[in-house]
C-alpha cells in the first residue's frame, strides 16, 4: 500500500516535505534561502564570484597560450616512428631463425612503411644480426646501430 503505481516511487503523503510544510523554510533555514541556482549555472562566475576556487583548483583555465596556426594541415607533419629494438618483431621470429642459418650472406629486407612507419629511431639494442631496413627517414643513432649490426639503411622517397 506504500508503493505508488508510477515507477515504484514513494507516495507524497509519506515524504519529509509534507511535515515541513507547516514550518516556513522547509528545512533550509531562514538566512540562506533555497533558491534554484543561487550561484549561477555550470561554470558561471569563474572570473567573478568563483575566482578563488577556479584559481585554486584549475590554474590556467582562462587565457591563451602559444601561436595560432591558420589552416593547420596534418599531412605534412605526419611522421609515425618506430624504434630500432622493434625492427625484428616486424620480421618475425621464424624468419629471423631462417636467416641465421643462411651462410650465403642474404639478409631480410624490412620495409617499415608497409607496417605504417615513416621514420626509424635509435632507442634500444639491435642483435648482432644484419638486417636491411627501408624507410623514408633514419635518425643518426638508428643508422649507426643498423650499420654496426652489419645491416643497411635504404632511403625511400
Buried (B, 14 or more C-beta within 10 A) or exposed (E): EEEEEEEEEEEEEEEEEEEEEEEEEEEEEEEEEEEEEEEEEEEEBBEEEBEEEBBEEEEEEEEEEEEEEEEEEEEEEEEEBBBBBBBBEBBEEEEBEEBEEEEEEEBBEBBBEEEEBBBBBBBEEBEEBBBBBBBBBBBEBBBBBBEEBEBBBEEEE
